[in-house]
Amino acid sequence: MLRFLLRRLLLAIPALFGLLALTFIMVRVVPADPAAALAGENASVAQIEAIRKSYGFDRPLHEQFWIYLKQVTRGEFGASIYSNVPVGRDIALRLPATIELTLAALLIAATGGVLIGTLAAVWHNSPFDHVVRIVSVAGLAVASFWFAIMLQFVFSMELNLLPLRGRLAVGHPAPPYMTGFFTIDALLAGRWSTFVDALRHMILPAFTLSLGGLATIARFTRSAVLDALQSEFVMYERAAGYPSHRIIFPYVLRNSIVTPVTQIGLLFGALISGAVAVEAIFDWPGLGSYLVQAIFTSDYKAILAVTLVIGVIYAAVNIITDLVHGLIDPRVAENM
C-alpha cells in the first residue's frame, strides 16, 4: 500500500508540471495584455512599457515560466497583478467556501445517485426506472448556468423561499473563523441562526452543482447493481429464500459499489472546476468567482495559482479513491 502511494505521488508530479506549463502558455499567448490592463485605458505607450518591464513581461516566455516555477516550488504564488495582494492569501481565504460548497454538492450527488440508481435497478423496467433513465440523461444535458438561473427565478424571485445569492444574508455577521466552513463554524460557536442562514444560502448552488454528478452516479449505480443482481450468488440466495433487503444491501450493493466510488472520486475534482459558473451566478465568494475576476482582469498569477490548486486537489482525490478501492475490494488491494 505504501509503495502504491509513493508511486502515485511521483506520477502526479509530472502531471501537475504539465498542467502548470500548459496553463502558463495559454494564458500568455492570448491577445490580452496584462501590462496594458494594469496601466489603464488612458496610459501612454511609455507607461505600458515601464509596467511591462517592472513585472518581467518583456522577458522570453521560457524565462518567465522558469522564474514562476521556482516561486511555486518555494510555495510562493506571487502578488495579484490586479490587487497587489498575495495570491496565496486570497486562495486561503476563498478555498474553504469552495470546498464547503463542493462537499455539499457531492453529498447530494452521492447519496441521491446511489439511492436512485439502486432503486431503479431493483425495480428494473418499471415506470420508476424509465423516469430515472430519462431524468438522468436530461441532467447530463442541462447547462448548469441555465439551471441555476431557473432555480433562482422559481425559489428566490417567485416563491421567495430561498436566498438569491451570497453566503450569508446582508448584515448577518460571519461566525468565528475555525475551519472556514460557515455551517461547521456556526455549529461550533453555538450560533444556530447563522447555521440555518448559511445552510439556506447553500441549498440552491449546491443542488445546481450536484445535478450532473447525481445523474452520472445514478446511471453507473444502476448498471452496476443490475450486473450484481444477475450474478450466480444472488440467484442462489434468492432460491434459498433470503428476503430481498437482506440480499441487496449487504451483498449486492457492496459488490457493485466500486464503480460508483470511482465516479464519486472523479466527481469531486470536476465539481471544483465546475463551481466557476455556479459561484459567479450565486455570488459565492469562492475560488470560482475569484477565477472569473482574474480572467476579466488578465491576472495571470491568480489564474495559474487557482489552476494548480485545483489540479493538486484533483490528484489527491484520485489517490484517495484508489486507496478506498483497496479497502472495499480486497482484489484491488492485492494489485497495489
Buried (B, 14 or more C-beta within 10 A) or exposed (E): EEEBBEEBEEEBEEEBBEBBEEBBEEBBEEEEBBBBBBBEEEBEEEBBBBBBEEBEBEBEEEEBBEEBEEEBEEEBBBBBBBEEEBBBEBBEBBBBBBBBBBBBBBEBBBEBBBEBBBBBBBEEEEEBBEEBBEBBEEBBEBEBEEBBEEBBEEBBEEEEEBBBEBBBEEEBEEBEEEEBBBBBBBBBBEBEEBBEBBBBBBBBBBBBBBBBBBBBBBBBBBBBBBBBBEEEEBEEBEEEEBEEEEBBEEBBBEBBBBBBBBBBBBBBBBBBBBBBBBBBBBEBBBBBBBBBBBBEBBBBBBBBBBBBBBBBBBBBBBBBBBBBBBEBBEEBBEEB
